[in-house]
Amino acid sequence: MAILAVVAGGVFFWLHGNGKSTSAGNAATAKGGKSGAPAATPVVATQAQTGNIGVYVTGLGAVTPIYTVTVKSRVDGQLMSVHFKEGDLVNQGDPLIEIDPRPYEAVVVQATGQLVRDEALLANARVDLTRYITLVAQEAVPEQQLATQRALVTQYEGTVTNDQGLLDAAKLNVDYCHITSPITGIVGLRLVDPGNIVHATDSNGMIVITQIKPISVIFTISEDQLPAILQKTRAGQKLPVEAWDRDLKTKLASGTLSTIDNLIDQTTGTLKLRATFDNGNRSLFPNQFVNARLLQQEKTSVTLLASAAIQRNTNDTYVYLIKPDNTVTIRNIKVGTSEGDQSEITSGLSSGDKVVMTGVDKLQEGSKVAPTINGAK
């Protein structure tokens, strides 16, 4: 038994020692390969390229209709009917509301009758005036009677003119009973229902119509940004403006700068600008808050790099440049304009240079990498 125990112990220690040696060898092979050199670190790389980038001025704004009309009645009467549905798109001149016209049509009849009566009196007075002129020439009547007749003709002419004005006013009131759309736009919620009595003195309107095509965005910029914009507009350039949602993730519409306000707000140091948008797809809604991005300048043929590849510390801005032998070196760069996920590189890189975009936390000067180009298939 003692001999068997000694033999078993020797076999165990021999196997255990051989296993450690084998594991250590495998680990060394995995770490350094056959030659003992460090393994290449897998990274995702991107390539600098030549392109164009825009310099934008961004300001918070609100969608503002160019025209908003509150439709009110210009006569008193009962609202008989409406010819629209809430939210409809109406064109200028489309019928909207009917007010009972019968009282005003009766006034038209009265004014017409008064006009006919006074025109008849005027015609008779003119006939008498012609007769008196002949009689005065024959010295059959005194000249005073002729002068009186002339004054009477003038009086009737004034009466007829007054009657014609009253008739025109009465006809105008009849026209006011048939309310049409003053602009092309979207009808809001109806504020008065058929059957109600409306008055010309009512403070509230009956409906509100808002123009949405085209529509504008009023936004603010800093007064420090104004000189560059004024230089462009005074040269006759139309500056493009984009409307984005609150999160600056979705572009809603594209338009142009149309107006610059004439005053700077001294309390905030800002200035208001108006941009106009066609809004054909009605993506902009009145009073909606948006981010307006005004294209101040377009830089062409500059070196561009993905912003994710740019590294920063307290002193420098740099990238990990991949050399032809797939080792990396730290290269200091200068960044110009940044737009979206692209940045302009003013110095330090050339078009075609490859830099590490992800995986930089494992790298140092001279590290070996196995790069995969971002977006490569």
CORTADA-V529648 format. One record per pair of residues at least 4 apart in sequence whose C-alpha atoms are under 8 Angstrom apart, sorted by sequence separation. I is the first residue (numbers start at 0). J is the second residue. If there is no record, write none. Layout:
BEGIN
i: {I	I}
j: {J	J}
END
This chain:
BEGIN
i: {0	1	2	3	4	5	6	7	8	9	10	11	12	13	14	15	16	17	18	19	20	21	22	23	24	25	26	27	28	31	32	83	89	100	101	102	103	104	105	106	107	108	109	110	111	112	113	114	115	116	117	118	119	120	121	122	123	124	125	126	127	128	129	130	131	132	133	134	135	140	141	142	143	144	145	146	147	148	149	150	151	152	153	154	155	156	157	158	159	160	161	162	163	164	165	166	167	168	169	170	171	172	173	174	191	197	210	220	221	222	224	225	226	227	228	229	230	231	232	243	244	264	265	278	283	304	305	311	312	321	322	337	338	344	348	355	358	362	371	27	28	30	31	32	134	135	140	220	231	232	243	244	263	264	278	311	321	322	337	30	31	32	134	135	231	232	243	244	263	264	310	311	321	322	336	337	28	30	31	135	231	243	244	263	309	310	320	321	335	336	27	30	242	243	262	263	309	310	319	320	334	335	131	241	242	243	309	319	320	334	335	135	241	242	260	308	319	320	334	335	241	242	259	260	318	319	333	334	82	83	241	242	259	260	317	318	332	333	334	82	131	132	240	241	259	260	317	318	332	333	81	82	131	190	191	239	240	258	259	317	318	332	333	81	190	191	239	240	257	258	316	317	332	355	80	81	189	190	239	240	256	257	258	315	316	331	332	79	80	128	131	189	238	239	256	257	316	330	78	79	80	188	189	237	238	256	257	78	79	187	188	237	255	256	78	79	128	186	187	254	255	77	78	127	128	186	187	254	255	76	77	186	187	254	76	185	186	253	254	76	124	128	184	185	252	183	184	185	182	183	184	185	252	124	125	183	184	124	182	184	252	121	124	251	252	306	321	322	251	320	321	307	320	321	121	240	306	320	321	120	121	305	306	319	320	327	328	329	305	306	318	319	327	328	118	256	304	305	318	327	328	117	121	303	304	327	328	303	304	326	327	303	304	319	326	327	117	118	222	302	303	326	327	117	301	302	325	326	245	247	301	302	325	244	245	301	325	114	117	244	245	325	222	243	244	302	308	221	222	242	243	302	303	308	309	114	221	222	242	243	302	308	113	114	220	221	242	243	307	308	219	220	241	242	307	111	219	220	240	241	305	110	114	219	220	240	241	110	218	219	240	217	218	239	240	110	111	217	218	238	239	110	217	238	216	217	238	215	216	107	110	215	216	215	216	214	215	107	213	214	106	107	213	214	212	213	214	104	212	213	103	104	212	213	103	211	212	228	227	103	104	212	214	103	211	211	100	211	218	211	216	100	99	98	97	98	96	97	98	96	97	95	96	94	95	96	94	95	94	95	93	94	92	93	91	92	91	92	90	91	92	89	91	90	91	89	90	89	90	88	89	88	89	88	89	74	87	88	73	86	87	86	74	85	86	73	74	84	85	86	72	85	72	85	72	81	68	80	68	78	79	80	78	79	66	77	78	77	78	77	78	77	78	76	77	75	76	75	76	74	75	74	75	72	73	74	72	73	72	71	71	71	72	71	72	70	71	69	70	71	69	70	69	70	69	70	68	69	67	68	67	68	67	66	67	66	64	65	64	65	64	65	65	64	65	63	64	62	63	62	63	62	63	61	62	60	61	60	61	60	59	60	58	59	58	58	57	56	56	62	64	62	63	62	63	61	62	61	62	61	62	61	62	60	61	59	60	59	60	59	60	58	59	57	58	57	58	57	56	57	55	56	55	56	55	56	54	55	53	54	55	53	54	53	54	53	54	52	53	51	52	51	52	51	50	51	52	50	51	49	50	49	50	51	49	50	48	49	47	48	47	48	47	46	47	45	45	45	54	53	52	54	53	52	52	47	48	49	47	48	47	48	46	47	48	46	47	46	47	46	47	45	46	44	45	44	45	44	45	43	44	42	43	44	42	43	42	43	42	41	42	40	40	40	42	44	46	39	40	41	42	43	44	45	39	40	41	42	43	44	45	38	39	40	41	42	43	44	37	39	41	43}
j: {4	5	6	7	8	9	10	11	12	13	14	15	16	17	18	19	20	21	22	23	24	25	26	27	28	29	30	31	32	35	36	87	93	104	105	106	107	108	109	110	111	112	113	114	115	116	117	118	119	120	121	122	123	124	125	126	127	128	129	130	131	132	133	134	135	136	137	138	139	144	145	146	147	148	149	150	151	152	153	154	155	156	157	158	159	160	161	162	163	164	165	166	167	168	169	170	171	172	173	174	175	176	177	178	195	201	214	224	225	226	228	229	230	231	232	233	234	235	236	247	248	268	269	282	287	308	309	315	316	325	326	341	342	348	352	359	362	366	375	32	33	35	36	37	139	140	145	225	236	237	248	249	268	269	283	316	326	327	342	36	37	38	140	141	237	238	249	250	269	270	316	317	327	328	342	343	35	37	38	142	238	250	251	270	316	317	327	328	342	343	35	38	250	251	270	271	317	318	327	328	342	343	140	250	251	252	318	328	329	343	344	145	251	252	270	318	329	330	344	345	252	253	270	271	329	330	344	345	94	95	253	254	271	272	329	330	344	345	346	95	144	145	253	254	272	273	330	331	345	346	95	96	145	204	205	253	254	272	273	331	332	346	347	96	205	206	254	255	272	273	331	332	347	370	96	97	205	206	255	256	272	273	274	331	332	347	348	96	97	145	148	206	255	256	273	274	333	347	96	97	98	206	207	255	256	274	275	97	98	206	207	256	274	275	98	99	148	206	207	274	275	98	99	148	149	207	208	275	276	98	99	208	209	276	99	208	209	276	277	100	148	152	208	209	276	208	209	210	208	209	210	211	278	151	152	210	211	152	210	212	282	152	155	282	283	337	352	353	283	352	353	340	353	354	155	274	340	354	355	155	156	340	341	354	355	362	363	364	341	342	354	355	363	364	155	293	341	342	355	364	365	155	159	341	342	365	366	342	343	365	366	343	344	359	366	367	158	159	263	343	344	367	368	159	343	344	367	368	288	290	344	345	368	288	289	345	369	159	162	289	290	370	268	289	290	348	354	268	269	289	290	349	350	355	356	162	269	270	290	291	350	356	162	163	269	270	291	292	356	357	269	270	291	292	357	162	270	271	291	292	356	162	166	271	272	292	293	163	271	272	293	271	272	293	294	165	166	272	273	293	294	166	273	294	273	274	295	273	274	166	169	274	275	275	276	275	276	169	275	276	169	170	276	277	276	277	278	169	277	278	169	170	278	279	170	278	279	295	295	172	173	281	283	173	281	283	173	284	291	285	291	176	176	176	176	177	176	177	178	177	178	177	178	177	178	179	178	179	179	180	179	180	179	180	179	180	180	181	180	181	182	180	182	182	183	182	183	183	184	183	184	184	185	185	186	172	185	186	172	185	186	186	175	186	187	175	176	186	187	188	175	188	176	189	178	193	181	193	182	192	193	194	193	194	182	193	194	194	195	195	196	196	197	196	197	196	197	197	198	197	198	198	199	197	198	199	198	199	199	199	201	203	204	204	205	204	205	204	205	206	205	206	206	207	207	208	207	208	207	208	208	209	209	209	210	210	209	210	210	211	211	213	214	214	215	214	215	214	215	215	216	216	217	216	217	216	217	217	218	218	218	219	218	219	219	220	220	220	224	283	285	284	285	285	286	285	286	286	287	287	288	288	289	288	289	288	289	289	290	290	291	290	291	290	291	291	292	292	292	293	292	293	293	294	294	295	294	295	294	295	296	295	296	296	297	297	298	297	298	297	298	298	299	299	299	300	301	300	301	300	301	301	302	303	302	303	302	303	302	303	303	304	304	304	305	304	305	308	336	336	336	338	338	338	343	348	349	350	349	350	350	351	350	351	352	351	352	352	353	353	354	353	354	353	354	354	355	355	356	355	356	355	356	357	356	357	357	358	358	358	359	361	362	366	368	370	372	366	367	368	369	370	371	372	367	368	369	370	371	372	373	367	368	369	370	371	372	373	367	369	371	373}
END
